Amino acid sequence: IQLRGAVVGQEYTATAKIVNKSDSTIELGDVSSELNAWADTSTTGRRAYAQFPIDNISIEPSSFSVEKDQGHEITIKFTPTHKGQINGKIRIKYNKTEIWLQMFGLVREENKDETRK
């Protein structure tokens, strides 16, 4: 899942579709995340990065069924608190295994200059 257009202080929403290519309905659940922001904490432009876990994330639904040859979307929402890079994964448990969805991208600061020329 690539983040596009994420801005500090603004809620960001992403979706991912899980498609069932098995021979029967599957049950998925216990959805969780392991996401970190590698935030640019410098004020001088000299790369001073710090790692922050992203705790304000919601993933819905947290459990669901997907019928054979069908798909189901999950929605991921969070509000970035720092500019910089985000890396991590979304985990979905399935039977006795797990599915991992990679999530990555950049968060920028809001452009406060309203008078672009």
C-alpha positions, 0 to 999 in steps of 0.5 A: 500500500503506497501512501500518496498525498499524506500530510502532517495533521490531516487524516489519511485514508487508504484501502486494500482489497483482499481477494480469495483465490482458494476453493472455499470461503476464508475467514480473516481476522485479528487485523493489526499494524506495525507502522513507524514514521521515520520523521525528519526532526531537523529544522536546518535541513540536515537529515536528523531522523527519529523513529516514531510508532504510529499508534493512532491507526484504525483498520476496519473491518477487524475480521471478515469473510471472503467467499471463493473468487470474491474480494473484500476491502479493508480501510486504513486511517491515521493522522500523521504527526511528523513529516518524513518516511513511513514504513511498516505492515498490516497483519491479517490472520488467516487460519494458522498463518498470516497475511502481511501487507506492506505499507510505505510512503512519504508524509509532507508538511502542509503548504501554508503559502496560499499565494502560489505564483 
